Amino acid sequence: MLYLLLKVQKLQKSSDYSSFLPSRQGFLHKKQATSTAERNAITMEATSLNHCNLPPWAIASRLYNGNPQPIEIQGVRCSGKPLFTKLESVFDPLERGQIFHDFMDVRFQLHQWESQTSRSSRKALKNSYLRFLRGWLFDSNSIEGAVLKGWVESRLGLPPLFHHEPIEDIHSEAYFLYTVERMKGSARTSAILRQLDLLYEFVQYELRRRYPDETHMTLYRGINDFSEHQVLEQTGKYDYLLRLNNLNSFTDDFEKAWEFGSRVIKAEVPLTKIFFFSGLLPKSLLKGEGEQLVIGGEYEVQVLIGG
């Protein structure tokens, strides 16, 4: 952690990149633009508050991606200790996924939705974390997508850059509409942010167990343009420094990425920035197509063009 902070401080002093780095106060600063690309870049402020062990400006930095540190959501590991203690003796990944869901079912009383007398109470329990994952897989700009982006903003301090349309700042109409959908979605279920806290912790547990010697994963994202992201710098013919939306869909299947755009982003993603991955849960609970949900920030990527 000290290494990361010192490197960020050193880079903040450089004239080439200091205009794009999050500051210690947690705000994304931008100096007077010197090029058309810079003038067109939109900068969102990050909140100075979050619910994890690292500040937003560190998590958002490209230097974090080069030297990732564990992200610990406050109190989650402690509250979920019975679950993770039980998982230690289980060797089948899919069985661990079923045990996780059963734990969530009991912890948040999700199985009791049929016994509720009111329609709103039944929906609040029936619409579990699985409903929001399915909603994202169908449309990342849905109400469910707003809730997942809201989790990233609340827990890590990284606001969204895009939801239906680019979000210029927290005072914009686009941000207001995003928060409306986020609130509507959160009202649909019981303790959804706490459910997502445990989901992220379980994902990180599984990644450490499945890939004990790895820190990054090569992932791909199909795009048609950069409307959902911000181009901060072009460092080579096909190399870019991008600020990604606070939550993004990627895949580990290079060929499949081409189904979603005319260009493909290739990125080395820290395992600590993977919020969810396909294959985590049994297919009887959730069917995915190799999709990985990746927490955003600044990424050095390669943009591949077909043909």
TILO-428797 format. One record per residue (C-alpha): residue in one letter; y, z, x. Coordinates in steps of 0.2 Angstrom, whole numbers. Layout:
# residues N
 rest     y     z     x
    A     Y     Z     X
...
# end
This chain:
# residues 307
 rest     y     z     x
    M     0     0     0
    L    12     4    14
    Y     8   -12    22
    L    12   -22     6
    L    29   -13     4
    L    34   -15    22
    K    30   -34    21
    V    40   -36     5
    Q    55   -27    12
    K    54   -39    27
    L    53   -54    17
    Q    67   -49     5
    K    78   -50    21
    S    74   -68    24
    S    86   -81    18
    D    72   -93    12
    Y    64   -82    -1
    S    74   -67    -5
    S    82   -75   -20
    F    65   -75   -29
    L    58   -59   -25
    P    57   -44   -37
    S    68   -30   -30
    R    63   -12   -29
    Q    72    -8   -45
    G    60   -19   -54
    F    71   -33   -58
    L    69   -51   -53
    H    85   -56   -44
    K    91   -74   -41
    K   106   -79   -30
    Q   117   -93   -33
    A   106  -109   -35
    T   107  -121   -21
    S    97  -135   -28
    T    93  -143   -45
    A    76  -135   -46
    E    84  -118   -43
    R    98  -120   -55
    N    85  -125   -69
    A    73  -110   -64
    I    73   -96   -78
    T    72   -79   -72
    M    65   -65   -83
    E    69   -47   -79
    A    54   -35   -77
    T    55   -18   -83
    S    56    -4   -70
    L    44     6   -80
    N    25     3   -82
    H     9    14   -84
    C     0    10   -67
    N     0    16   -49
    L    10     1   -42
    P    28    -5   -47
    P    31   -21   -56
    W    40   -29   -41
    A    25   -27   -30
    I    12   -33   -43
    A    23   -48   -46
    S    25   -53   -28
    R    15   -66   -19
    L    12   -54    -5
    Y     2   -43   -17
    N    -9   -58   -19
    G   -12   -59     0
    N   -16   -41     1
    P   -21   -35   -16
    Q   -22   -16   -19
    P   -32    -8   -34
    I   -22    -7   -50
    E   -25    10   -59
    I   -19    12   -77
    Q   -14    30   -80
    G   -28    41   -86
    V   -40    27   -90
    R   -53    31   -77
    C   -53    49   -81
    S   -55    47  -100
    G   -68    34   -97
    K   -78    44   -85
    P   -94    46   -96
    L   -95    28   -98
    F   -94    23   -79
    T  -106    37   -75
    K  -119    30   -87
    L  -116    12   -80
    E  -120    17   -62
    S  -139    18   -66
    V  -139     2   -76
    F  -143   -14   -65
    D  -142   -28   -79
    P  -124   -34   -81
    L  -127   -39   -99
    E  -134   -22  -103
    R  -119   -14   -95
    G  -108   -25  -106
    Q  -118   -19  -122
    I  -116    -1  -116
    F   -97    -4  -114
    H   -96   -11  -132
    D  -106     3  -139
    F   -95    16  -130
    M   -79     7  -137
    D   -87     7  -154
    V   -90    26  -154
    R   -74    31  -145
    F   -62    21  -157
    Q   -74    23  -172
    L   -75     4  -174
    H   -91     5  -184
    Q   -84    15  -198
    W   -73     2  -205
    E   -84    -1  -220
    S   -82    17  -225
    Q   -63    16  -226
    T   -56    17  -244
    S   -40     6  -241
    R   -39   -12  -235
    S   -27    -8  -221
    S   -38     6  -214
    R   -53    -6  -215
    K   -44   -20  -205
    A   -37    -7  -193
    L   -54    -3  -187
    K   -63   -20  -190
    N   -50   -29  -179
    S   -56   -22  -162
    Y   -52   -28  -145
    L   -65   -42  -148
    R   -54   -49  -162
    F   -39   -51  -149
    L   -50   -59  -136
    R   -56   -72  -149
    G   -38   -75  -154
    W   -33   -78  -137
    L   -48   -90  -133
    F   -42  -100  -149
    D   -24  -100  -145
    S   -15   -90  -132
    N     2   -92  -142
    S    -6   -83  -157
    I    -2   -66  -163
    E   -17   -60  -154
    G   -10   -68  -138
    A     6   -59  -140
    V    -3   -42  -141
    L   -12   -46  -125
    K     4   -52  -116
    G    12   -36  -123
    W    -2   -26  -114
    V     3   -34   -98
    E    21   -30  -101
    S    18   -12  -106
    R     5    -7   -93
    L    11   -17   -78
    G    29   -21   -82
    L    28   -40   -81
    P    36   -48   -96
    P    30   -65  -103
    L    39   -81   -98
    F    32   -91  -112
    H    26   -88  -130
    H    27  -104  -141
    E    42  -108  -130
    P    50  -103  -114
    I    58   -85  -114
    E    74   -85  -104
    D    77   -66  -105
    I    74   -51  -115
    H    90   -54  -126
    S    84   -71  -131
    E    78   -77  -148
    A    62   -82  -140
    Y    59   -64  -134
    F    63   -57  -151
    L    50   -68  -160
    Y    37   -63  -147
    T    40   -45  -150
    V    39   -47  -168
    E    22   -55  -166
    R    17   -42  -154
    M    21   -28  -166
    K    12   -37  -181
    G    -3   -39  -170
    S    -3   -21  -164
    A    -2   -15  -182
    R   -18   -24  -187
    T   -29   -12  -177
    S   -31     6  -171
    A   -26    10  -153
    I   -27    -8  -147
    L   -18    -4  -131
    R   -30    10  -127
    Q   -44    -2  -130
    L   -37   -15  -119
    D   -34    -1  -105
    L   -53     2  -105
    L   -57   -16  -106
    Y   -47   -19   -90
    E   -55    -4   -81
    F   -72   -10   -86
    V   -68   -28   -80
    Q   -63   -21   -63
    Y   -78   -10   -62
    E   -89   -26   -65
    L   -80   -36   -53
    R   -82   -23   -39
    R  -100   -22   -43
    R  -104   -40   -44
    Y   -94   -46   -30
    P   -93   -30   -18
    D   -88   -40    -3
    E   -75   -52   -11
    T   -56   -49   -14
    H   -52   -66   -22
    M   -59   -79   -33
    T   -55   -98   -33
    L   -49  -102   -51
    Y   -42  -118   -59
    R   -30  -121   -74
    G   -27  -138   -82
    I    -9  -142   -86
    N     1  -156   -92
    D    18  -149   -86
    F    26  -133   -80
    S    33  -128   -96
    E    24  -111   -97
    H    28  -107   -78
    Q    42  -107   -66
    V    43  -118   -51
    L    51  -107   -37
    E    48  -118   -22
    Q    38  -134   -17
    T    31  -130     0
    G    21  -146     2
    K    16  -163    -6
    Y     4  -154   -18
    D     8  -136   -14
    Y    20  -125   -24
    L    25  -107   -26
    L    25  -104   -45
    R    29   -89   -56
    L    15   -89   -69
    N    16   -82   -86
    N    11   -64   -87
    L    -6   -69   -94
    N   -14   -85   -91
    S   -31   -94   -95
    F   -40  -101   -79
    T   -58  -106   -77
    D   -70  -106   -62
    D   -76  -123   -67
    F   -66  -137   -58
    E   -72  -151   -69
    K   -69  -141   -85
    A   -51  -138   -80
    W   -47  -157   -82
    E   -51  -156  -100
    F   -35  -146  -103
    G   -22  -157   -94
    S   -18  -171   -83
    R   -16  -160   -68
    V   -25  -145   -62
    I   -18  -129   -53
    K   -30  -122   -40
    A   -26  -104   -35
    E   -34   -90   -25
    V   -33   -76   -38
    P   -35   -57   -33
    L   -50   -49   -42
    T   -38   -35   -47
    K   -28   -48   -57
    I   -42   -53   -68
    F   -40   -45   -85
    F   -56   -53   -93
    F   -69   -65   -88
    S   -82   -75   -97
    G  -100   -68   -96
    L   -94   -50   -96
    L  -101   -46  -113
    P  -117   -53  -121
    K  -115   -69  -131
    S  -119   -60  -147
    L  -103   -51  -145
    L   -91   -65  -138
    K   -95   -83  -134
    G   -83   -90  -120
    E   -82  -106  -110
    G   -80  -100   -93
    E   -63   -94   -96
    Q   -54   -81   -85
    L   -39   -72   -91
    V   -27   -70   -76
    I   -12   -58   -74
    G     3   -68   -68
    G    17   -66   -55
    E    20   -77   -40
    Y     6   -88   -34
    E     5  -100   -20
    V    -5  -114   -28
    Q   -11  -132   -25
    V    -8  -145   -39
    L   -21  -158   -40
    I   -18  -175   -49
    G   -31  -185   -56
    G   -34  -203   -52
# end
